[in-house]
Amino acid sequence: MRRGGRERRGRREGLGGGVELWSRVGDDDRGSFVLAELRRRGVDTSQVSVVEGARTPLSTVLVEEGTGERRFLYYPGEGFGGDSDPPKLARLEGAGALLVDGRLPETCLAAARRARGSGVPIVTDIGHASEDEVSLLRLADYPVVSELALAELAPCRGPDDLADELLSGSALAVVVTRGARGAWLKERGRGARRLGAFPVEVVDTTGAGDVFHGAFAWAVSKGRPPEWAVEFASAAAAIACTALGGQTGAPDLAMVEEALRSARAPKWKDAQSGPESFGLT
């Protein structure tokens, strides 16, 4: 669960508000480092489980100079088994938004169901199409999926079919993130639209998707409409690509607002959203 963010010690101040993370780490040096860094940046880690004897996951990121594109060498960790002790779901009461990514499926589904019953808006960060992640999509107010996940969820169909299915249920708006090609949006009662990416000099794309989802959830927590939330998240993600390192480029609120005011900010266009335009043929 994430509710904004704050940076300390001369770093950028984040978007404002409080952030609480529900996750788990091992009781190793990497786990200690992760927790210390999150706390230093103002994240509430009281609901992060420290699993005895487990080894915390680790990624090495290789960034291509000139394009900012990256490749990951991923170590998934060891010794975690199934989901850890569940967080205190009552802490959802009064939250501005819940952001779930499906990595701890039982915890994510329990939290989403509690949020649904409590009227807390649910945003998803779905990168693949497992059964549990599909269940999360069906619970979400704002299903946000990657273009890769779209190819798994709706092969040869394009996003409209998936969006219409979700919009007939709990969803208020469906978003597809498309990296350098921007974002796609469909809301209830409106045709699909697309927003190009904000023009920036790309150094490193690591973390851009995470910044998009966090910024989108922040906007939802403030009661902003989906169109504005996509614009805001897109601007934040673009700024995040201008510095080396997934955390270094994460912008503060003033930086995002400046990007939104720029004459170079992309404009919404009606979407040509057949399968071929998403590489799904």
C-alpha positions, 0 to 999 in steps of 0.5 A: 500500500502506497500513499505518496512519498517524502525524501530526506537529507537534501534529496527531492521531497517526493510527491507528498503524503505518506507511503506504507509498503507491504512486502517482505525481505530476508534477514540478511545484509541486503534486506537490512539495506533495503529497509534502511533505505526505504525508511530514510526516504520516509516509507513506513516499513512496519508491515514489511516481514523480515523472514528468518533465514531467507535471502533477499532478491537482488537485480543487477541492471545493465544500462545501454549508453545512449538509449537508456534501455536496460537488461536485468540479471535477476536473483529471485532470493531463497527461503521465502516459501509462500506468503509471509505473515499477512499485514494488518488489513485494518490499516487500509481504512482511510487510505487514499489508494491501494497499489498492488502488483501481485508479487505476494498474491494472497496478500494482494488479493486479501488487501484488494478485497478489503479495499473494495469493501472499504471504498479505497480505490485500487490501482494495479501494476500488472506486468504479466498475466498469471491467474492471480494477477487477472483476479486483481485486475477484475477487482481494480478501479484502475487496472494499469497493465504493461503492453507485455501483459496486454499481449498475454491477456488479449493476444490478437485482440488489442486493448479494447476487448480487455478494457470493455470487459473490465469496464463492465465490472469494477473498473472505472478506467483502464490504462496500458503503459507503452514505454517510449510510445506513451500510454493508452486510456479507456474510461467508462462512456468514452472512446479510447485515447492515447498520450505520447511520451513526454520528450526528455533526454533519456539516460536510464529507463530503470524504474520508470514504470514504478514511478508511473504506477506510484505517481498514478496512485498518488493522483488517484489518492488525491481524487484526480480524474483518470486523464489527469492521472495518466498525464501526471504519471507520464510526466513523472516517469519521463523525468525519472529517465533523465538520471542514472539509477532507478531512484536518482531520477524520481521527481518531486511534485514541483518538477512534475507540475513544471513538465505538465505546464511545458509547451512540449507536453504531449496532447491526447489523441483518439486511439487507433487501437487495433491489435496491429497497433500494439504488435499483437498480430 
